[in-house]
Amino acid sequence: MASSGFSQGLDIDFAPETNNVLEEIDAALAESANEPSFLPSRWVTARTIFKVAVGRGFTPVRLMDCNDGETFVSTVRWAAGYDHTQIPRFIEVRFPWLEEAEILVFTHTNVNSSWDYLIDVIMEAPAWEEGLKCYINVELVWE
């Protein structure tokens, strides 16, 4: 097993599948210095995980897999097991670090403005101060 640069010089062996994820994070860290400041860095996009509700569990989707509001909606729909012909009434996004009342709702009429707000909230997440991952709960609502 190999050691990743993400381990910050520690002598730690990781499983091969873990190395792939850590290599992606290392690459994101290296590339983030060259990106415009108004976009989330690749480090942030690699470490932001949407937990898409599926039954009693969830499917993880990284922010880096979503380029914009439309991609977010289609990726979340796919992660929940639905195809492009099945359109939910709306998508609820909950931020665990904010009050319960703070819910972002994506509908077919507000995708772009909701996406912009989502990115703003993610960039202010307390997880970044602590060097952690940012988890966000997502649920598709059909009725």
N, C-alpha and C positions, 0 to 999 in steps of 0.2 A: 504494500500500500504506500501511496505517496503522501507527502506533506504539502499543504497549500500555503501560499503566501498570506492568505487570510488569517492563518494561525499566528501571525505576528511573531515569527521566529521561535515559537514553541515547538518542541519535538513531539508532535502529535500525529499519529497515523489515522487516516480516515478511510472509510469504505469507498470503493470506486464511485458509487452513485453520489456519495456526499462530496467527493472531490469535484465532480462535474458542477454541482451547485456552487461550491466554493470558488471554482475557477471562473464561473460567470460573475460572481460578486467581485472577484479580483479584477476582472476585465472592466466591470462597471466602474469600479473605483478609479482605475487608470484613465478611462475615457471621460469621466465626469468633469475633469479640470478644463477640458476643451469645449464644453457645451455652453450655450447662452444661459445667462443666469435666470431668465424668465421661465425656463423649462425645468421640470424636476430633473435632478441629476440621475444618471444611470444607477448610482448607488441607492438613491431613494426608490426609483422604479423597480429595482431588483429586490428590495427589502419591504415593499408594500404588498401585502397579501389580502386579496378579497376572499372572504370565506363565504362562498355561494351555498346557501341552504339547499340541501337535497335530502328529502325525507328527514330522518333524525340526525343526519350527519351534514357534511359540507364537502364541496370540491374547491380546492384552492386555485385562485387565478392571480397571477402577478400583475401589477400595474404595468410592467414593461411589455406585457402582451396586449395592451390596450393603447392605441395611439390617439384616440379621440373619443368623444361621446358615443358615436355610432359603433365604433369597434368595441367599446366597453359593453354596450347593450347586447350586441350579437355574441360576444365572447361569454358573457354571463349567461345568456340564454342557452348557448351550447353547453357550458359547464353544468347547467342544471338538467341537461338531457333533452332539450327542446331544439327543434330545427328552425330555420328562418321563416317557415310558414306559421309557426305558433308564436303569437305576440301577446305578452302579458299586459294586463291593464296598466300596471306600473311596476317599477323596481324600487324597493326601499333599501336605502343605504344607512347603516347605523354606525356611529363612531363611538366605540367603547369608552373612550376617555372624555367624552362630552356628556352632558346631561341627557337623560332618556328622551327628553322632548326634542332633542336635536336629531331629526331624521331628514335625510335628503331623499326626495322622491323624483325619480326619472320617469317622465311620460314621453309620448311620441312628440309632444309639442315643445318640450323644454330641454332636449338632450344637450345642446351646446352650452346653455347657461348653467345647467346642472353639472356638466363636466368641469367647467371653469371653477365653480364653487368647490367641487370635490377636490380638485388639485390644490386650491387654496387651503382647505382644511387639512389635507394630507401634509402639506409643507409646514404647517404649524403643529403637527403631532408631537407630543412630548417624547415619543420613542426616539426621535433623532438626537435629543439632548443626552440620552442614555446609551446611544449606539445600538439600539435594539431594532427588531422588526416592527412594522406597523400592521396590525390586523384590523380589518374592517368587515363588518357583517353585511351580507347582501341577501335579499330575499325577493323572489319574483311573486307578485300578487296577481291572481287571475280573476278574482271576482270583484 
